[in-house]
Amino acid sequence: MGNVGNREAVLEMGNVEAAARTLSLEIAPLEIRRAEDIAPAFEALKAPADALYVVQDGFVTANRTRIITLTLSARLPTIFETREHVQAGALMSYGPSFSDLFRRAAEYVDKILHGTKPGDIPVEQPTKFEFVVNLTTAKALGITIPETLLARADEVIE
């Protein structure tokens, strides 16, 4: 599911589709643009889905309660990019550590304040990622998360 009114979300959805093809997974993109599109997108699922990956942007974050409520009603395991959505009831998240990114941004600011030209500072990609699982949601969905997967989680919400 993603906001097709956001170019970056559309690009990410394309990347997800390409990755799914390499794994021989069938996906059904749920395209939304407005809050009014969310419920009909869930109703448009032609067959019972196994899971939902949600491409995150400001619109999705603003509507996460509605999205999570619909996924739980549909008994649909959902993965987001950030832990905040898991704290709000999604099953799991995997994405860059924003606290680490903010720390790195502070280091950039420090370098600039000490005279380094911004153009001389290399662009960096995230290096720390977080995996968060919500066991309360798993239990509500009737899903047992394997211990080996829980052992890899950076945070388990119970």
Secondary structure as UniProt FT lines:
FT   STRAND          2..3
FT   TURN            4..5
FT   HELIX           7..22
FT   TURN            23..24
FT   STRAND          31..32
FT   HELIX           35..37
FT   HELIX           38..43
FT   STRAND          52..53
FT   HELIX           58..62
FT   HELIX           64..73
FT   TURN            74..75
FT   STRAND          78..80
FT   HELIX           83..87
FT   TURN            88..89
FT   STRAND          92..96
FT   HELIX           98..113
FT   TURN            114..115
FT   HELIX           118..120
FT   STRAND          129..134
FT   HELIX           135..141
FT   HELIX           147..152
FT   STRAND          155..157
//
